[in-house]
C-alpha cells in the first residue's frame, strides 16, 4: 500500500519546514531503537518516519512527491535526489545524541600445533597458550581444527571470532602413513622366516607399543602382512585403516668354522626345490 508521508509524520500537507522538523524530532525520540530496544514494530515505524522526513524536508523531493502523489518508495537516487542517510540526519537534528556503539565481530586467529605420529594416531590434549586443544585420533598433517568463539573478542556485544589450529604431524623414525593405513618395516631373524615363529610388530598406539604376530615357515623377505583394524581411525565415521608390516630378513654373519655345515644345509634346501 502506498505511503502517505504527511500522515506518517502527523502533519498537514501544507506544513512548514519548522512544523515538519518538530514533528519528526518528537517521533524520533519516541521510536529510536535506543529507546525501544528490540521492538521490531517500533523500529519499522522509526524507519518510516525517518524516510518521510527525508523526503518532505528536501524541497525538490517534496515537490516531486506532491506532484506524483503518495508512493511506496522515495524517488530514485540521482541528481537532486540524495540517498537516505539515517545516521547523518539524526546527527544534524540531535548533535549531542549518544550513539550506540556498533557491534563488531572479533577477528579469527590461527595457530600452528606440532604433534607426534603417535599423538596423531591415538589423539591427545595439547595447549596453545592458555587454551586446551583436543586433538582427535586419526588427525592428519595439515588438518585445521576450528574452535568456535576462541578467537579475538567481539566489540560492543558482537560475537567472538574463531580460532583455527593448523596441525603439523612430525615424522616418525619407524612409521609412515598411507591414507588410513600405517606402514612399518620389521626386521626379523632368518630362523623366523625359515622355520616359522613369532615376531613383535611395533604399533604407533601410545598405550600398547607392539603386537605379536605369527610368521609361517618359508616366509619370503619383503612380504607384507596386514593387521586389519590397527591403522588410523577416520575422523568422521567408524572406518579404520590397517597396519601393513613389511618383513625384512636379518642375515646373520656365519663364522668360518660353520661355513661348511651351512653350505651343506643350503645345498639340501636348494635340492628340495
C-alpha positions, -999 to 999 in steps of 0.1 A, spaced: 0 0 0 13 35 -9 27 55 20 13 89 30 43 107 43 23 136 58 1 112 77 32 93 89 46 125 104 11 136 116 12 170 98 -10 187 72 1 187 36 10 225 37 31 221 69 61 244 71 97 232 74 97 240 111 65 220 117 80 190 98 112 193 119 93 194 152 70 165 143 100 144 133 120 152 164 91 142 186 85 109 169 122 101 166 127 105 203 98 81 210 107 55 183 145 54 183 160 19 187 180 31 217 146 37 235 125 9 221 152 -18 221 143 -49 202 107 -39 194 105 -47 157 73 -28 151 88 4 167 119 0 146 100 -3 114 79 28 124 111 47 131 124 39 96 91 51 80 92 83 100 128 90 90 120 82 54 91 106 54 111 134 69 140 128 45 116 132 15 95 161 28 124 181 42 140 183 8 122 210 -13 129 192 -47 119 158 -35 88 172 -17 77 189 -50 82 156 -68 63 137 -41 34 163 -41 32 161 -79 30 124 -82 11 117 -50 18 90 -24 42 62 -34 58 31 -18 93 43 -23 110 77 -23 121 90 -58 152 71 -71 187 84 -63 202 107 -88 209 144 -93 189 162 -67 178 130 -50 203 122 -23 202 87 -8 187 81 27 213 87 54 195 80 87 225 84 110 236 116 93 201 131 95 199 123 132 233 138 138 221 171 123 189 171 143 204 158 176 241 169 176 246 159 212 228 125 210 247 95 223 254 70 196 250 33 205 283 15 197 281 -7 166 285 -43 173 316 -58 156 326 -95 154 360 -104 167 387 -115 141 396 -151 137 430 -163 150 452 -191 136 479 -211 154 502 -240 144 504 -271 167 530 -298 163 521 -334 174 540 -366 172 529 -395 149 518 -415 179 498 -385 193 481 -381 159 473 -418 159 458 -420 194 446 -384 199 458 -361 227 452 -329 246 476 -301 239 479 -264 249 480 -234 227 489 -206 250 463 -209 278 439 -228 256 433 -265 257 431 -282 223 416 -317 220 434 -334 190 411 -362 178 425 -397 170 434 -400 133 442 -364 127 463 -359 96 491 -335 88 476 -302 76 443 -306 93 427 -273 106 408 -277 138 381 -250 144 375 -238 179 343 -216 178 344 -184 198 380 -188 209 394 -160 187 396 -123 194 368 -108 215 340 -90 197 332 -53 203 300 -38 217 284 -72 221 295 -86 188 303 -123 186 339 -135 193 360 -147 165 371 -183 160 404 -199 165 419 -222 138 446 -247 148 468 -260 120 480 -295 129 515 -305 118 524 -341 124 561 -347 129 578 -375 110 585 -408 129 616 -429 125 595 -462 123 561 -454 109 547 -439 77 512 -430 69 493 -441 37 458 -428 39 443 -446 69 470 -473 68 501 -474 89 533 -488 72 562 -502 92 593 -522 83 601 -551 107 635 -568 108 631 -605 117 658 -632 122 665 -657 94 653 -685 116 618 -670 118 613 -670 81 629 -704 75 613 -723 104 584 -701 113 579 -684 146 565 -653 163 577 -617 159 568 -585 177 553 -558 153 556 -522 166 523 -503 166 520 -465 170 495 -466 198 507 -447 228 493 -474 252 504 -507 236 537 -503 217 538 -537 199 516 -567 189 528 -603 185 523 -620 151 529 -655 138 552 -658 108 547 -691 88 578 -712 78 590 -703 44 580 -666 45 599 -645 20 617 -614 27 598 -583 17 564 -600 23 537 -576 36 515 -587 65 482 -569 70 469 -564 105 433 -553 100 419 -525 121 452 -515 135 456 -484 114 443 -448 118 407 -440 127 387 -420 103 379 -385 117 343 -388 106 328 -422 106 336 -457 120 361 -467 94 397 -476 104 428 -485 84 452 -514 87 488 -519 98 510 -530 70 541 -547 82 569 -554 57 593 -581 68 630 -575 63 652 -606 69 683 -601 91 711 -622 76 735 -634 103 772 -635 99 785 -671 95 818 -680 113 844 -696 92 842 -728 112 805 -731 104 806 -723 67 809 -759 55 779 -770 76 758 -741 64 767 -748 28 756 -784 32 723 -772 46 718 -747 18 726 -773 -9 700 -797 6 674 -769 7 682 -759 -29 678 -796 -39 644 -798 -24 632 -773 -49 
